[in-house]
Amino acid sequence: MPLLNVGDPVLDLGCGCGVPATAILAELYAVTGVDLSPVQIARARRLVPAAEFRCADMSTVEFPSHCFAAVVAFFSIIHVPLEEQPAIFKSIYRWLRPGGYLLATVGSVAWTGTEDDWHGAPMYWSHADRATYLALLKETGFEVLWTRFIPEGTGGHTLVLARTPTLPSPASGEGDER
């Protein structure tokens, strides 16, 4: 049973050049891609004309509440400083419709650092361990449906599928007409 309907709005945070994830998603869904790099966004617009793109910082970009059925963030949130990540998860939660899905790659072990020559450019990483991410998602209001370990070199990452409640929670203040 598919989790989304054809045409549902999907946000790809950290979409890069749009290949392959954004392109695959755009075959069935109304995809909006966000990336910090103007070069990557220009490439994405050329490679995936069926999607919309914004050149923006995922930690400050804004969207209306409840506007996406799903958000994907493959190997992107882990490049934002760890102290900024809780706010990103809160934004994602707000952007998702009730019953909306988050599919994201996060850390498996805690590590922050840079690599001077990662595919020809310097790259920064900052991530917590798996347990911390799961606690953060639950604290934000997500229900974690499953996790998978994604091996990479001598380490790896955690792929997590989470969902927002199908109805707004009283604690969120949503629907409160006071």
C-alpha atoms as an extended CHARMM CRD file, in Angstrom:
* protein
*
       178  EXT
         1         1  MET       CA              0.0000000000        0.0000000000        0.0000000000  PROA      1               0.0000000000
         2         2  PRO       CA              1.5920000000        3.3150000000       -1.0420000000  PROA      2               0.0000000000
         3         3  LEU       CA              2.0350000000        5.9480000000        1.6540000000  PROA      3               0.0000000000
         4         4  LEU       CA              1.4220000000        8.8450000000       -0.7380000000  PROA      4               0.0000000000
         5         5  ASN       CA             -1.0070000000        9.6060000000       -3.5380000000  PROA      5               0.0000000000
         6         6  VAL       CA              0.0720000000       10.5810000000       -7.0400000000  PROA      6               0.0000000000
         7         7  GLY       CA              0.4540000000       14.3460000000       -7.1730000000  PROA      7               0.0000000000
         8         8  ASP       CA              1.0040000000       14.7910000000       -3.4220000000  PROA      8               0.0000000000
         9         9  PRO       CA              3.3910000000       17.6380000000       -2.5280000000  PROA      9               0.0000000000
        10        10  VAL       CA              6.8350000000       16.4370000000       -1.4160000000  PROA      10              0.0000000000
        11        11  LEU       CA              9.7660000000       18.5040000000       -0.1560000000  PROA      11              0.0000000000
        12        12  ASP       CA             13.3390000000       17.3690000000       -0.8660000000  PROA      12              0.0000000000
        13        13  LEU       CA             15.6110000000       19.1550000000        1.6340000000  PROA      13              0.0000000000
        14        14  GLY       CA             19.1910000000       19.2780000000        0.4170000000  PROA      14              0.0000000000
        15        15  CYS       CA             18.2310000000       18.1480000000       -3.0750000000  PROA      15              0.0000000000
        16        16  GLY       CA             21.6130000000       18.8900000000       -4.6270000000  PROA      16              0.0000000000
        17        17  CYS       CA             21.4720000000       18.6280000000       -8.4110000000  PROA      17              0.0000000000
        18        18  GLY       CA             18.1840000000       16.7190000000       -8.2220000000  PROA      18              0.0000000000
        19        19  VAL       CA             19.5700000000       13.3870000000       -9.3570000000  PROA      19              0.0000000000
        20        20  PRO       CA             18.5650000000       10.7760000000       -8.5390000000  PROA      20              0.0000000000
        21        21  ALA       CA             16.0830000000       11.2950000000       -5.6690000000  PROA      21              0.0000000000
        22        22  THR       CA             14.2750000000       14.4510000000       -6.8110000000  PROA      22              0.0000000000
        23        23  ALA       CA             13.9980000000       13.1260000000      -10.3630000000  PROA      23              0.0000000000
        24        24  ILE       CA             12.4960000000        9.8280000000       -9.1900000000  PROA      24              0.0000000000
        25        25  LEU       CA             10.0450000000       11.5760000000       -6.8560000000  PROA      25              0.0000000000
        26        26  ALA       CA              9.0320000000       14.0780000000       -9.5500000000  PROA      26              0.0000000000
        27        27  GLU       CA              7.7490000000       11.2210000000      -11.7130000000  PROA      27              0.0000000000
        28        28  LEU       CA              4.7680000000       10.8380000000       -9.3480000000  PROA      28              0.0000000000
        29        29  TYR       CA              4.6800000000       13.7830000000       -6.9580000000  PROA      29              0.0000000000
        30        30  ALA       CA              4.6970000000       17.5850000000       -6.9420000000  PROA      30              0.0000000000
        31        31  VAL       CA              8.2610000000       18.0480000000       -5.7090000000  PROA      31              0.0000000000
        32        32  THR       CA              9.9110000000       21.1450000000       -4.3040000000  PROA      32              0.0000000000
        33        33  GLY       CA             13.6590000000       20.8990000000       -3.8960000000  PROA      33              0.0000000000
        34        34  VAL       CA             15.7180000000       23.0990000000       -1.5750000000  PROA      34              0.0000000000
        35        35  ASP       CA             19.4810000000       23.4090000000       -1.6240000000  PROA      35              0.0000000000
        36        36  LEU       CA             21.9760000000       25.9770000000       -0.3590000000  PROA      36              0.0000000000
        37        37  SER       CA             24.1260000000       25.8810000000       -3.5070000000  PROA      37              0.0000000000
        38        38  PRO       CA             23.0870000000       28.0950000000       -6.4460000000  PROA      38              0.0000000000
        39        39  VAL       CA             25.2050000000       25.8730000000       -8.7220000000  PROA      39              0.0000000000
        40        40  GLN       CA             23.3320000000       22.7390000000       -7.6080000000  PROA      40              0.0000000000
        41        41  ILE       CA             19.9450000000       24.4590000000       -7.9470000000  PROA      41              0.0000000000
        42        42  ALA       CA             20.8150000000       25.5690000000      -11.5100000000  PROA      42              0.0000000000
        43        43  ARG       CA             21.7520000000       21.9710000000      -12.3400000000  PROA      43              0.0000000000
        44        44  ALA       CA             18.5850000000       20.6400000000      -10.7020000000  PROA      44              0.0000000000
        45        45  ARG       CA             16.3750000000       22.9990000000      -12.7140000000  PROA      45              0.0000000000
        46        46  ARG       CA             18.0160000000       21.7360000000      -15.9020000000  PROA      46              0.0000000000
        47        47  LEU       CA             18.0220000000       18.0330000000      -14.9260000000  PROA      47              0.0000000000
        48        48  VAL       CA             14.5630000000       17.8610000000      -13.2980000000  PROA      48              0.0000000000
        49        49  PRO       CA             12.2960000000       20.3780000000      -15.0610000000  PROA      49              0.0000000000
        50        50  ALA       CA              9.1760000000       18.7560000000      -13.5670000000  PROA      50              0.0000000000
        51        51  ALA       CA             10.1110000000       19.9270000000      -10.0450000000  PROA      51              0.0000000000
        52        52  GLU       CA             10.2760000000       23.3680000000       -8.4500000000  PROA      52              0.0000000000
        53        53  PHE       CA             13.4520000000       24.5210000000       -6.7350000000  PROA      53              0.0000000000
        54        54  ARG       CA             14.4990000000       27.1010000000       -4.1530000000  PROA      54              0.0000000000
        55        55  CYS       CA             18.0430000000       28.1400000000       -3.4170000000  PROA      55              0.0000000000
        56        56  ALA       CA             17.8220000000       28.4950000000        0.3520000000  PROA      56              0.0000000000
        57        57  ASP       CA             19.2760000000       27.4110000000        3.6640000000  PROA      57              0.0000000000
        58        58  MET       CA             17.1860000000       24.5600000000        5.0820000000  PROA      58              0.0000000000
        59        59  SER       CA             17.6000000000       26.0100000000        8.5670000000  PROA      59              0.0000000000
        60        60  THR       CA             15.8950000000       29.2870000000        7.6050000000  PROA      60              0.0000000000
        61        61  VAL       CA             13.6260000000       28.4930000000        4.6360000000  PROA      61              0.0000000000
        62        62  GLU       CA              9.9200000000       28.9400000000        5.3140000000  PROA      62              0.0000000000
        63        63  PHE       CA              6.8450000000       27.1510000000        3.9860000000  PROA      63              0.0000000000
        64        64  PRO       CA              3.2040000000       27.3210000000        5.0890000000  PROA      64              0.0000000000
        65        65  SER       CA              2.0450000000       24.9020000000        7.7700000000  PROA      65              0.0000000000
        66        66  HSD       CA              0.6960000000       21.5360000000        6.6110000000  PROA      66              0.0000000000
        67        67  CYS       CA              1.7040000000       22.0640000000        2.9650000000  PROA      67              0.0000000000
        68        68  PHE       CA              3.6010000000       18.7890000000        2.3380000000  PROA      68              0.0000000000
        69        69  ALA       CA              2.5380000000       15.1490000000        2.4410000000  PROA      69              0.0000000000
        70        70  ALA       CA              6.1700000000       14.0990000000        2.8440000000  PROA      70              0.0000000000
        71        71  VAL       CA              9.6520000000       15.4960000000        3.3770000000  PROA      71              0.0000000000
        72        72  VAL       CA             12.8030000000       13.6630000000        2.3410000000  PROA      72              0.0000000000
        73        73  ALA       CA             16.2650000000       14.6830000000        3.4910000000  PROA      73              0.0000000000
        74        74  PHE       CA             18.9280000000       12.3160000000        2.2060000000  PROA      74              0.0000000000
        75        75  PHE       CA             22.4030000000       12.9880000000        3.6460000000  PROA      75              0.0000000000
        76        76  SER       CA             21.6190000000       16.6900000000        4.0630000000  PROA      76              0.0000000000
        77        77  ILE       CA             20.5900000000       17.5510000000        7.6380000000  PROA      77              0.0000000000
        78        78  ILE       CA             23.8950000000       16.0690000000        8.8190000000  PROA      78              0.0000000000
        79        79  HSD       CA             25.7100000000       18.9810000000        7.1190000000  PROA      79              0.0000000000
        80        80  VAL       CA             23.9860000000       21.5550000000        9.3470000000  PROA      80              0.0000000000
        81        81  PRO       CA             25.4690000000       22.2920000000       12.7860000000  PROA      81              0.0000000000
        82        82  LEU       CA             23.9760000000       19.9320000000       15.3410000000  PROA      82              0.0000000000
        83        83  GLU       CA             22.6360000000       22.7580000000       17.5030000000  PROA      83              0.0000000000
        84        84  GLU       CA             20.4960000000       23.9750000000       14.5550000000  PROA      84              0.0000000000
        85        85  GLN       CA             19.0010000000       20.5640000000       13.7570000000  PROA      85              0.0000000000
        86        86  PRO       CA             16.2110000000       20.4910000000       16.3990000000  PROA      86              0.0000000000
        87        87  ALA       CA             14.7320000000       23.6470000000       14.8370000000  PROA      87              0.0000000000
        88        88  ILE       CA             14.8700000000       22.0070000000       11.3910000000  PROA      88              0.0000000000
        89        89  PHE       CA             12.9160000000       19.0010000000       12.6720000000  PROA      89              0.0000000000
        90        90  LYS       CA             10.3540000000       21.3560000000       14.2470000000  PROA      90              0.0000000000
        91        91  SER       CA              9.9760000000       23.1640000000       10.9160000000  PROA      91              0.0000000000
        92        92  ILE       CA              9.5610000000       19.8650000000        9.0550000000  PROA      92              0.0000000000
        93        93  TYR       CA              6.9250000000       18.8000000000       11.5790000000  PROA      93              0.0000000000
        94        94  ARG       CA              5.0670000000       22.0840000000       11.0270000000  PROA      94              0.0000000000
        95        95  TRP       CA              5.2770000000       21.8280000000        7.2270000000  PROA      95              0.0000000000
        96        96  LEU       CA              3.8900000000       18.2910000000        7.1700000000  PROA      96              0.0000000000
        97        97  ARG       CA              0.1950000000       17.5850000000        6.9380000000  PROA      97              0.0000000000
        98        98  PRO       CA             -1.3410000000       15.4670000000        9.7010000000  PROA      98              0.0000000000
        99        99  GLY       CA             -0.2070000000       11.9230000000        8.9380000000  PROA      99              0.0000000000
       100       100  GLY       CA              2.6960000000       13.2560000000        6.8310000000  PROA      100             0.0000000000
       101       101  TYR       CA              5.9790000000       11.3890000000        6.4580000000  PROA      101             0.0000000000
       102       102  LEU       CA              9.6260000000       12.2160000000        7.0060000000  PROA      102             0.0000000000
       103       103  LEU       CA             12.2690000000       10.0180000000        5.3880000000  PROA      103             0.0000000000
       104       104  ALA       CA             15.7300000000       11.2110000000        6.3970000000  PROA      104             0.0000000000
       105       105  THR       CA             19.3060000000       10.0760000000        6.6770000000  PROA      105             0.0000000000
       106       106  VAL       CA             20.8140000000       11.0290000000       10.0300000000  PROA      106             0.0000000000
       107       107  GLY       CA             23.8520000000        9.9450000000       12.0260000000  PROA      107             0.0000000000
       108       108  SER       CA             24.5050000000        6.5710000000       13.5870000000  PROA      108             0.0000000000
       109       109  VAL       CA             27.3520000000        7.7400000000       15.8050000000  PROA      109             0.0000000000
       110       110  ALA       CA             28.0530000000       11.2760000000       17.0060000000  PROA      110             0.0000000000
       111       111  TRP       CA             30.6680000000       13.1350000000       15.0000000000  PROA      111             0.0000000000
       112       112  THR       CA             31.4140000000       16.6880000000       13.9170000000  PROA      112             0.0000000000
       113       113  GLY       CA             34.2460000000       17.6250000000       11.5970000000  PROA      113             0.0000000000
       114       114  THR       CA             35.3650000000       18.5680000000        8.1190000000  PROA      114             0.0000000000
       115       115  GLU       CA             37.0670000000       16.8440000000        5.2590000000  PROA      115             0.0000000000
       116       116  ASP       CA             39.1760000000       19.1720000000        3.1340000000  PROA      116             0.0000000000
       117       117  ASP       CA             38.7990000000       17.2150000000       -0.1080000000  PROA      117             0.0000000000
       118       118  TRP       CA             35.4480000000       15.4730000000       -0.2410000000  PROA      118             0.0000000000
       119       119  HSD       CA             34.7880000000       14.9070000000       -3.9460000000  PROA      119             0.0000000000
       120       120  GLY       CA             36.9440000000       17.9350000000       -4.7410000000  PROA      120             0.0000000000
       121       121  ALA       CA             35.5800000000       20.3740000000       -2.1650000000  PROA      121             0.0000000000
       122       122  PRO       CA             35.6740000000       20.8790000000        1.6010000000  PROA      122             0.0000000000
       123       123  MET       CA             32.6940000000       19.3700000000        3.4330000000  PROA      123             0.0000000000
       124       124  TYR       CA             31.3560000000       19.8110000000        6.9660000000  PROA      124             0.0000000000
       125       125  TRP       CA             29.4570000000       17.1810000000        8.9710000000  PROA      125             0.0000000000
       126       126  SER       CA             27.7080000000       17.4220000000       12.3050000000  PROA      126             0.0000000000
       127       127  HSD       CA             25.5510000000       14.6450000000       13.6250000000  PROA      127             0.0000000000
       128       128  ALA       CA             24.3650000000       12.9970000000       16.7910000000  PROA      128             0.0000000000
       129       129  ASP       CA             24.0690000000        9.2640000000       17.3740000000  PROA      129             0.0000000000
       130       130  ARG       CA             21.0440000000        7.1950000000       16.3770000000  PROA      130             0.0000000000
       131       131  ALA       CA             19.4650000000        7.1570000000       19.8580000000  PROA      131             0.0000000000
       132       132  THR       CA             19.6970000000       10.9440000000       20.1530000000  PROA      132             0.0000000000
       133       133  TYR       CA             17.9820000000       11.4200000000       16.7880000000  PROA      133             0.0000000000
       134       134  LEU       CA             15.2020000000        9.0080000000       17.7020000000  PROA      134             0.0000000000
       135       135  ALA       CA             14.6310000000       10.8240000000       21.0030000000  PROA      135             0.0000000000
       136       136  LEU       CA             14.6580000000       14.2060000000       19.2200000000  PROA      136             0.0000000000
       137       137  LEU       CA             12.1050000000       13.0500000000       16.6410000000  PROA      137             0.0000000000
       138       138  LYS       CA              9.8080000000       11.6600000000       19.3380000000  PROA      138             0.0000000000
       139       139  GLU       CA             10.1940000000       14.8340000000       21.4170000000  PROA      139             0.0000000000
       140       140  THR       CA              9.2340000000       16.8790000000       18.3480000000  PROA      140             0.0000000000
       141       141  GLY       CA              6.0480000000       14.8200000000       17.9900000000  PROA      141             0.0000000000
       142       142  PHE       CA              6.9850000000       12.3050000000       15.3050000000  PROA      142             0.0000000000
       143       143  GLU       CA              6.1500000000        8.6240000000       15.5130000000  PROA      143             0.0000000000
       144       144  VAL       CA              9.2280000000        6.7020000000       14.3470000000  PROA      144             0.0000000000
       145       145  LEU       CA              7.9820000000        3.8790000000       12.1130000000  PROA      145             0.0000000000
       146       146  TRP       CA             11.3350000000        2.2370000000       11.3930000000  PROA      146             0.0000000000
       147       147  THR       CA             15.0760000000        2.7740000000       11.0440000000  PROA      147             0.0000000000
       148       148  ARG       CA             17.6960000000        1.1080000000        8.8630000000  PROA      148             0.0000000000
       149       149  PHE       CA             21.4840000000        1.1980000000        9.0810000000  PROA      149             0.0000000000
       150       150  ILE       CA             23.0840000000        2.4510000000        5.8570000000  PROA      150             0.0000000000
       151       151  PRO       CA             26.7370000000        1.3310000000        5.7860000000  PROA      151             0.0000000000
       152       152  GLU       CA             29.3780000000        3.6910000000        4.4080000000  PROA      152             0.0000000000
       153       153  GLY       CA             33.0830000000        2.9110000000        4.5750000000  PROA      153             0.0000000000
       154       154  THR       CA             33.9460000000        1.8870000000        8.1240000000  PROA      154             0.0000000000
       155       155  GLY       CA             30.8130000000        3.5690000000        9.5440000000  PROA      155             0.0000000000
       156       156  GLY       CA             27.4110000000        4.4970000000        8.3070000000  PROA      156             0.0000000000
       157       157  HSD       CA             24.2250000000        6.4330000000        8.7880000000  PROA      157             0.0000000000
       158       158  THR       CA             20.6730000000        5.8460000000        9.9610000000  PROA      158             0.0000000000
       159       159  LEU       CA             17.7440000000        6.0240000000        7.5590000000  PROA      159             0.0000000000
       160       160  VAL       CA             14.5870000000        6.8430000000        9.4930000000  PROA      160             0.0000000000
       161       161  LEU       CA             10.9250000000        6.8760000000        8.4550000000  PROA      161             0.0000000000
       162       162  ALA       CA              8.7390000000        8.8840000000       10.8010000000  PROA      162             0.0000000000
       163       163  ARG       CA              5.1950000000       10.2050000000       10.6760000000  PROA      163             0.0000000000
       164       164  THR       CA              3.2680000000       13.0730000000       12.2020000000  PROA      164             0.0000000000
       165       165  PRO       CA              0.0530000000       12.2030000000       14.0700000000  PROA      165             0.0000000000
       166       166  THR       CA             -3.0280000000       11.9550000000       11.8760000000  PROA      166             0.0000000000
       167       167  LEU       CA             -4.6890000000       14.5950000000       14.0490000000  PROA      167             0.0000000000
       168       168  PRO       CA             -2.9690000000       17.5940000000       15.6370000000  PROA      168             0.0000000000
       169       169  SER       CA             -1.9090000000       16.8810000000       19.1950000000  PROA      169             0.0000000000
       170       170  PRO       CA             -3.3140000000       19.0760000000       21.9780000000  PROA      170             0.0000000000
       171       171  ALA       CA              0.2600000000       19.8040000000       23.0720000000  PROA      171             0.0000000000
       172       172  SER       CA              1.0570000000       21.3800000000       19.6860000000  PROA      172             0.0000000000
       173       173  GLY       CA             -1.5350000000       24.1190000000       20.1680000000  PROA      173             0.0000000000
       174       174  GLU       CA             -2.8570000000       23.4840000000       16.6690000000  PROA      174             0.0000000000
       175       175  GLY       CA             -6.5710000000       23.8140000000       16.3310000000  PROA      175             0.0000000000
       176       176  ASP       CA             -6.7420000000       25.8050000000       19.5600000000  PROA      176             0.0000000000
       177       177  GLU       CA             -9.0880000000       28.6800000000       18.8370000000  PROA      177             0.0000000000
       178       178  ARG       CA             -8.5280000000       30.6200000000       22.0760000000  PROA      178             0.0000000000
